[in-house]
Amino acid sequence: MRDAHAGLTRFEEFRKSLGIAPTMLSNRLATLTEEGLLEKRRYSKRPCRDEYLLTPEGLDLLPVLLALAVWGRKHRGGGEFARFYDVEAETEIDLVSIDRATGAPIGTRPLRLARPSAPLGESDNDGVRPIT
């Protein structure tokens, strides 16, 4: 998914970037396509060649990938991690997750888990405690 977000679309591009066996890559691309994150589209009939394009669902995964990369650099810094740059600003992206309603960075205020069926603001009396 990282490479798809970086603009790679073709099997050989993914294979060279990832350095994995073709069968493993085929399986991964098939799974990502089945899960609706990538769309397979034929770009050549002879020879038969397909490209893999991000779907809207796949595009929505980018903030999650960025957050995982930030976490990995911070807590698993012993290895190489991808870095993401804003092409127009020519700066490395410094990701901050913010709650749209309050403007507060995620992780700076207590959270409370609620069951999906619970009305907004309703207190859970079944042992669910705030996350601090």
Secondary structure, 3 states (H helix, E strand, C coil): CHHHHCCCCEHHHHHHHHCCCHHHHHHHHHHHHHCCCEEEEEEEECCEEEEEEECHHHHCCHHHHHHHHHHHHHHCCCCCCCCCEECCCCEECCCCCECCCCCCECCCCCEECCCCCCCCCCCCCCCCCEEC
